[in-house]
């Protein structure tokens, strides 16, 4: 085994360091496998209940009327997420697009959007109008208010109560940390927040940005009161096979409006050809619980390698996990670049490329991204990225297999050691 890793550029010292960490993680990995097994049964049950057949994989074009594969897939998603309805479409370009559809469909001029978890992820800031952009919600007369988290990462319930007013129509809850080094929220925490908000105003729509969190736990935010859960198919639920797409699961009322916004008023879910992608979307969803488990193991492994070396990790090496992202505060741009170069060097695609920071659309700071992926931008595949700003945190996620996630983390550490940016001694 060592010879195999040595051929990929891993030194005996880094390999041994990694193996020592693995010995401490077997019980945690076993617990993750149990969650994956439960979620696998949940997905299979939904597919069987909805009589998924080979006919569901047939391609449709044009308007896509009577697309049995598309309509059945949406029933499968609704059953897995325990919601009244679902919108699962390749016409949704990414997670930000899915969130934009959900927000713009359920907010009208004069309404107010509230974020009780602080500043949203960078790309959503222009959607809302926090940073000025054409076609933002602000431009269409939707106001925005936010309540920052407490210093310990908890919810400011007094501040949230004070922020809710007669204009508050929708609350957006970002489950994962985004480009912030704050804790990811558990489904239980999200449920408590939703219950608090509904206790003040039951009519407020609660939407959860579920990206990176699907299948990490045995329940989803829709099981604890969320009116909508939103995500990307090139993250967890696509299982690495979905080449594009997003999903919105929720109440019939919310999803109906989302479908009208995605296509056109009066058309809704009746149109939207699958373009021959159904096999990948079904099979990816089938594989998603196992793929997610491998990615989660990679995140835990990363924390257990980097934290003993003095790097702050969020979550830390011992905390329970509620998404697949591991943030590591590296302290310098040089260390961020070395880390990402290691992830890129471990990739099956474009391993020869050298990632460098660049001005990426939708982001305020230069961003460095390492992603040698089969699907461009697929965050469930081995990847690492981060904005070039203090505390110079890199965000590692993905790995279609645990073995690949392991290699990526070892290679990232190898690059830091080679550059003299850390020492194993």
C-alpha positions as CSV (number, residue, x, y, z in Angstrom):
1,X,0.0,0.0,0.0
2,X,2.8,2.4,0.9
3,X,4.4,1.8,-2.6
4,X,1.1,2.8,-4.2
5,X,1.0,6.1,-2.3
6,X,4.7,6.7,-2.8
7,X,4.2,6.5,-6.5
8,X,1.7,9.3,-6.2
9,X,4.2,11.5,-4.3
10,X,3.4,10.8,-0.6
11,X,6.4,10.5,1.6
12,X,6.9,7.8,4.3
13,X,6.5,10.4,7.0
14,X,3.2,11.8,5.7
15,X,1.8,8.4,5.1
16,X,2.7,7.2,8.6
17,X,1.2,10.3,10.1
18,X,-2.1,9.7,8.3
19,X,-2.2,6.0,9.3
20,X,-1.8,6.9,12.9
21,X,-4.8,9.3,12.7
22,X,-6.9,6.6,11.0
23,X,-6.4,4.2,13.9
24,X,-8.3,6.7,16.1
25,X,-11.2,7.1,13.7
26,X,-12.6,3.6,13.2
27,X,-15.5,3.9,15.6
28,X,-16.5,7.2,14.1
29,X,-16.3,5.8,10.5
30,X,-18.5,2.9,11.6
31,X,-21.2,5.3,12.9
32,X,-21.1,7.1,9.5
33,X,-21.6,3.9,7.7
34,X,-24.7,3.2,9.8
35,X,-26.2,6.5,8.8
36,X,-25.4,5.8,5.1
37,X,-27.1,2.4,5.4
38,X,-30.3,4.0,6.9
39,X,-30.4,6.7,4.2
40,X,-29.7,4.1,1.5
41,X,-32.8,2.2,2.6
42,X,-34.8,5.4,2.6
43,X,-33.9,6.1,-1.0
44,X,-34.6,2.6,-2.2
45,X,-37.9,2.6,-0.4
46,X,-38.9,5.8,-2.2
47,X,-37.8,4.4,-5.6
48,X,-39.8,1.2,-5.1
49,X,-42.9,3.0,-3.8
50,X,-43.0,5.2,-6.9
51,X,-42.3,2.2,-9.2
52,X,-39.2,3.5,-10.9
53,X,-38.7,1.5,-14.1
54,X,-36.5,1.5,-17.2
55,X,-39.2,3.7,-18.8
56,X,-38.2,6.5,-16.4
57,X,-34.8,6.7,-18.1
58,X,-36.1,7.6,-21.6
59,X,-35.0,10.9,-23.0
60,X,-37.5,13.7,-23.8
61,X,-37.0,16.9,-25.8
62,X,-38.9,20.0,-26.7
63,X,-41.6,20.9,-24.2
64,X,-41.2,17.7,-22.3
65,X,-44.9,17.1,-21.8
66,X,-45.8,13.9,-20.0
67,X,-42.2,13.1,-19.0
68,X,-42.7,10.1,-16.8
69,X,-39.1,10.0,-15.7
70,X,-39.0,13.6,-14.6
71,X,-42.3,13.4,-12.8
72,X,-41.4,10.2,-11.0
73,X,-38.0,11.5,-9.9
74,X,-39.8,14.5,-8.3
75,X,-42.1,12.1,-6.4
76,X,-39.0,10.1,-5.2
77,X,-37.4,13.3,-3.9
78,X,-40.6,14.4,-2.2
79,X,-40.8,11.0,-0.4
80,X,-37.2,11.0,0.6
81,X,-37.4,14.5,2.0
82,X,-41.0,13.9,3.4
83,X,-42.5,16.9,1.6
84,X,-45.7,17.5,-0.3
85,X,-44.0,18.2,-3.6
86,X,-40.6,18.6,-5.3
87,X,-39.0,20.4,-8.2
88,X,-36.0,18.5,-9.5
89,X,-34.7,19.9,-12.9
90,X,-31.6,19.9,-15.1
91,X,-32.8,23.4,-16.0
92,X,-31.7,24.6,-12.6
93,X,-28.1,25.5,-13.3
94,X,-26.6,25.4,-9.7
95,X,-27.4,25.8,-6.1
96,X,-27.5,29.6,-6.3
97,X,-30.0,29.3,-9.1
98,X,-32.2,27.0,-7.1
99,X,-32.1,29.4,-4.1
100,X,-32.9,32.3,-6.5
101,X,-35.9,30.5,-7.9
102,X,-37.2,29.6,-4.4
103,X,-36.7,33.2,-3.1
104,X,-38.1,35.1,-6.1
105,X,-41.1,32.8,-6.4
106,X,-42.2,33.3,-2.8
107,X,-41.3,37.0,-2.3
108,X,-43.3,39.9,-3.7
109,X,-42.6,43.6,-3.8
110,X,-43.0,45.0,-0.3
111,X,-42.1,41.8,1.4
112,X,-39.0,41.4,3.6
113,X,-36.5,38.6,3.7
114,X,-34.8,37.7,7.0
115,X,-31.6,35.9,7.6
116,X,-31.4,34.9,11.2
117,X,-28.0,33.2,10.7
118,X,-25.9,36.2,9.7
119,X,-24.6,37.1,6.3
120,X,-25.5,34.6,3.5
121,X,-23.0,32.9,1.3
122,X,-21.2,35.2,-1.2
123,X,-23.1,34.3,-4.3
124,X,-26.4,34.9,-2.7
125,X,-25.5,38.4,-1.6
126,X,-26.0,39.7,-5.2
127,X,-29.2,37.8,-5.5
128,X,-30.6,39.5,-2.5
129,X,-29.1,42.9,-3.3
130,X,-26.7,43.1,-0.3
131,X,-24.2,43.8,-3.0
132,X,-25.8,45.7,-5.8
133,X,-26.7,43.7,-8.9
134,X,-29.2,43.9,-11.8
135,X,-32.3,41.8,-11.2
136,X,-31.7,41.4,-7.5
137,X,-34.5,41.0,-5.0
138,X,-33.8,44.6,-3.8
139,X,-34.3,45.9,-7.3
140,X,-37.8,44.4,-7.3
141,X,-38.8,46.0,-4.0
142,X,-37.9,43.2,-1.6
143,X,-36.2,44.4,1.6
144,X,-33.7,42.5,3.6
145,X,-32.8,42.2,7.2
146,X,-30.3,40.0,9.0
147,X,-29.6,39.0,12.6
148,X,-26.0,38.0,13.3
149,X,-25.1,34.9,15.2
150,X,-23.8,35.2,18.8
151,X,-20.1,35.0,19.4
152,X,-20.4,31.3,20.3
153,X,-22.2,30.6,17.0
154,X,-25.6,30.3,18.5
155,X,-28.9,32.0,17.4
156,X,-29.7,35.4,18.8
157,X,-33.3,34.6,19.7
158,X,-34.0,38.1,21.2
159,X,-32.6,39.7,18.1
160,X,-34.7,37.5,15.8
161,X,-37.9,38.3,17.7
162,X,-37.1,42.0,17.4
163,X,-36.4,41.7,13.7
164,X,-39.6,40.0,12.7
165,X,-42.3,42.4,11.7
166,X,-45.5,42.7,9.6
167,X,-43.4,42.7,6.4
168,X,-41.4,39.6,7.1
169,X,-42.5,37.0,4.5
170,X,-39.6,34.5,4.3
171,X,-36.8,33.4,6.5
172,X,-33.7,31.9,4.8
173,X,-31.5,29.6,6.9
174,X,-28.1,28.6,5.6
175,X,-27.3,25.2,7.0
176,X,-23.6,25.0,6.1
177,X,-20.9,27.5,6.9
178,X,-20.2,28.8,3.4
179,X,-17.1,30.9,3.5
180,X,-17.3,31.6,7.2
181,X,-15.6,29.8,10.0
182,X,-18.8,29.3,12.0
183,X,-20.4,26.0,13.0
184,X,-22.7,24.2,10.6
185,X,-26.2,23.8,12.1
186,X,-27.6,20.4,12.9
187,X,-31.1,19.5,11.8
188,X,-32.2,19.6,15.4
189,X,-30.9,23.2,15.8
190,X,-32.6,24.2,12.6
191,X,-35.8,22.6,13.9
192,X,-35.6,24.6,17.1
193,X,-35.1,27.9,15.1
194,X,-38.0,27.2,12.8
195,X,-40.2,26.3,15.8
196,X,-39.3,29.6,17.4
197,X,-40.0,31.6,14.2
198,X,-43.3,29.8,13.6
199,X,-44.3,30.5,17.3
200,X,-44.1,34.2,16.5
201,X,-45.7,34.1,13.0
202,X,-46.9,30.8,11.8
203,X,-47.4,32.2,8.2
204,X,-43.7,33.0,7.7
205,X,-42.1,30.7,5.1
206,X,-39.0,29.0,6.3
207,X,-36.5,28.0,3.6
208,X,-33.3,26.1,4.3
209,X,-30.2,26.2,2.1
210,X,-29.5,22.5,2.4
211,X,-26.3,22.4,0.3
212,X,-23.6,20.0,1.6
213,X,-25.9,18.7,4.3
214,X,-28.0,16.1,2.5
215,X,-27.7,12.5,3.9
216,X,-25.2,13.5,6.6
217,X,-27.9,12.8,9.2
218,X,-30.9,10.5,9.1
219,X,-33.3,13.4,9.0
220,X,-33.5,16.6,6.8
221,X,-34.7,20.1,7.7
222,X,-38.0,19.3,6.0
223,X,-38.6,16.8,8.8
224,X,-38.4,19.5,11.4
225,X,-40.7,22.2,9.9
226,X,-38.9,23.7,6.9
227,X,-41.4,24.9,4.2
228,X,-38.7,24.5,1.5
229,X,-35.3,22.7,1.4
230,X,-33.0,23.7,-1.5
231,X,-29.9,22.3,-3.0
232,X,-27.7,21.4,-5.9
233,X,-27.5,18.1,-7.8
234,X,-23.7,18.5,-8.3
235,X,-23.3,18.3,-4.5
236,X,-24.5,15.5,-2.2
237,X,-27.8,14.3,-3.8
238,X,-26.3,13.9,-7.3
239,X,-23.9,11.3,-6.1
240,X,-21.2,12.5,-8.5
241,X,-23.2,11.3,-11.5
242,X,-25.6,14.2,-12.0
243,X,-24.0,16.5,-14.6
244,X,-26.2,19.5,-13.7
245,X,-29.4,20.4,-11.8
246,X,-30.9,21.5,-8.6
247,X,-33.8,20.6,-6.3
248,X,-36.4,22.4,-4.2
249,X,-38.6,20.2,-1.9
250,X,-41.4,21.6,0.2
251,X,-45.1,22.4,0.5
252,X,-47.3,22.2,-2.5
253,X,-48.0,25.9,-2.4
254,X,-44.3,26.9,-2.4
255,X,-43.2,24.4,-5.0
256,X,-46.1,25.4,-7.4
257,X,-44.8,29.0,-7.3
258,X,-41.2,27.8,-7.8
259,X,-42.3,25.9,-10.9
260,X,-44.0,29.0,-12.3
261,X,-40.9,31.0,-11.7
262,X,-38.5,28.5,-13.2
263,X,-40.6,28.1,-16.4
264,X,-43.5,30.5,-16.8
265,X,-46.8,31.4,-15.1
266,X,-49.4,28.9,-16.2
267,X,-46.8,26.3,-17.4
268,X,-45.1,25.3,-14.2
269,X,-44.0,21.7,-13.9
270,X,-45.7,20.6,-17.1
271,X,-42.7,21.7,-19.2
272,X,-39.0,21.0,-19.1
273,X,-37.5,18.1,-21.1
274,X,-35.0,15.8,-19.3
275,X,-32.7,15.8,-22.3
276,X,-31.5,12.2,-21.6
277,X,-30.2,12.9,-18.2
278,X,-32.6,10.8,-16.2
279,X,-30.3,7.7,-15.7
280,X,-27.6,9.9,-14.2
281,X,-30.0,11.7,-11.9
282,X,-31.7,8.5,-10.6
283,X,-28.5,6.6,-10.2
284,X,-26.7,9.5,-8.6
285,X,-29.5,9.9,-6.1
286,X,-29.3,6.1,-5.4
287,X,-25.5,6.4,-4.7
288,X,-25.7,9.6,-2.8
289,X,-25.9,8.2,0.8
290,X,-22.7,6.2,0.3
291,X,-20.9,8.9,-1.6
292,X,-21.8,11.4,1.1
293,X,-20.5,9.1,3.8
294,X,-17.1,8.9,2.0
295,X,-16.9,12.6,1.8
296,X,-17.8,13.0,5.5
297,X,-15.0,10.6,6.4
298,X,-12.6,12.7,4.4
299,X,-13.6,15.8,6.3
300,X,-13.0,14.1,9.6
301,X,-9.7,12.7,8.5
302,X,-8.6,16.2,7.4
303,X,-9.4,17.7,10.8
304,X,-7.5,14.9,12.6
305,X,-4.5,15.5,10.5
306,X,-4.4,19.3,10.6
307,X,-5.6,20.1,14.1
308,X,-2.6,18.4,15.9
309,X,-0.3,20.5,13.7
310,X,-1.7,23.7,15.2
311,X,-4.2,24.7,12.5
312,X,-7.7,25.7,13.7
313,X,-10.3,23.4,12.2
314,X,-14.0,24.0,11.9
315,X,-15.5,21.6,13.0
316,X,-12.7,20.5,15.2
317,X,-11.4,16.9,15.1
318,X,-13.9,15.6,17.7
319,X,-17.1,17.5,16.9
320,X,-20.1,15.8,15.4
321,X,-20.7,16.6,11.7
322,X,-23.7,18.1,10.0
323,X,-22.3,18.7,6.5
324,X,-19.3,17.5,4.4
325,X,-17.2,20.7,4.6
326,X,-14.0,21.0,6.6
327,X,-12.6,24.4,7.1
328,X,-8.9,24.7,7.9
329,X,-7.5,28.1,8.9
330,X,-4.1,28.1,7.3
331,X,-2.9,31.6,8.2
332,X,-1.5,32.7,4.8
333,X,-2.1,32.9,1.1
334,X,0.9,30.7,0.5
335,X,-0.4,27.9,2.7
336,X,-3.9,28.1,1.0
337,X,-2.2,27.8,-2.4
338,X,-0.1,24.8,-1.3
339,X,-3.1,23.0,0.2
340,X,-5.1,23.5,-3.0
341,X,-2.2,22.4,-5.2
342,X,-2.1,19.2,-3.2
343,X,-5.9,18.6,-3.8
344,X,-5.4,19.3,-7.5
345,X,-2.4,17.0,-7.7
346,X,-4.5,14.1,-6.3
347,X,-7.3,14.6,-8.9
348,X,-8.0,12.1,-11.7
349,X,-8.7,15.0,-14.1
350,X,-6.4,18.0,-14.6
351,X,-3.9,16.8,-12.0
352,X,-1.2,18.6,-13.9
353,X,-2.8,22.0,-13.4
354,X,-1.8,24.5,-10.8
355,X,-4.7,26.4,-9.1
356,X,-4.1,30.1,-8.5
357,X,-6.4,32.8,-7.0
358,X,-8.6,34.6,-9.5
359,X,-11.5,37.1,-9.6
360,X,-14.4,34.6,-9.8
361,X,-17.9,35.9,-10.7
362,X,-20.2,36.4,-7.7
363,X,-17.3,36.8,-5.2
364,X,-16.0,39.9,-3.6
365,X,-12.4,38.6,-3.0
366,X,-10.1,36.6,-5.2
367,X,-10.9,32.9,-4.8
368,X,-8.6,29.9,-5.2
369,X,-10.3,26.6,-6.3
370,X,-8.9,23.1,-6.7
371,X,-11.2,20.7,-8.5
372,X,-10.0,18.1,-10.9
373,X,-13.6,16.9,-11.4
374,X,-15.5,14.8,-14.0
375,X,-18.3,17.4,-13.7
376,X,-17.2,21.0,-13.7
377,X,-17.7,22.6,-10.3
378,X,-19.0,19.4,-8.7
379,X,-18.5,20.0,-5.0
380,X,-19.2,16.3,-4.1
381,X,-16.1,15.4,-6.0
382,X,-12.7,16.1,-4.3
383,X,-12.3,19.8,-4.1
384,X,-11.0,22.7,-2.0
385,X,-11.5,26.4,-2.3
386,X,-11.6,29.6,-0.4
387,X,-11.4,33.4,-0.6
388,X,-8.0,35.0,-0.2
389,X,-8.7,36.9,2.9
390,X,-8.0,36.5,6.7
391,X,-8.0,34.0,8.4
392,X,-7.0,32.4,5.1
393,X,-9.3,29.4,5.5
394,X,-9.5,26.8,2.9
395,X,-12.7,24.7,2.6
396,X,-12.2,21.1,1.7
397,X,-15.1,18.8,0.7
398,X,-16.0,15.8,-1.4
399,X,-14.4,12.7,-2.7
400,X,-16.6,10.2,-4.7
401,X,-14.8,7.5,-2.7
402,X,-13.3,7.6,0.8
403,X,-10.0,6.4,-0.7
404,X,-9.8,9.4,-3.0
405,X,-10.7,11.8,-0.2
406,X,-7.9,10.2,1.9
407,X,-5.3,10.7,-0.9
408,X,-6.4,14.3,-1.4
409,X,-5.8,15.2,2.2
410,X,-2.5,13.4,2.4
411,X,-1.4,15.2,-0.8
412,X,-2.4,18.6,0.6
413,X,-0.4,18.0,3.7
414,X,2.6,16.8,1.6
415,X,2.6,20.1,-0.3
416,X,2.6,22.1,2.9
417,X,5.5,20.0,4.3
418,X,7.5,20.3,1.0
419,X,7.0,24.1,1.1
420,X,8.2,24.3,4.6
421,X,4.9,25.7,5.8
422,X,4.4,23.0,8.4
423,X,6.3,20.2,10.1
424,X,5.3,16.8,11.4
425,X,7.8,16.9,14.2
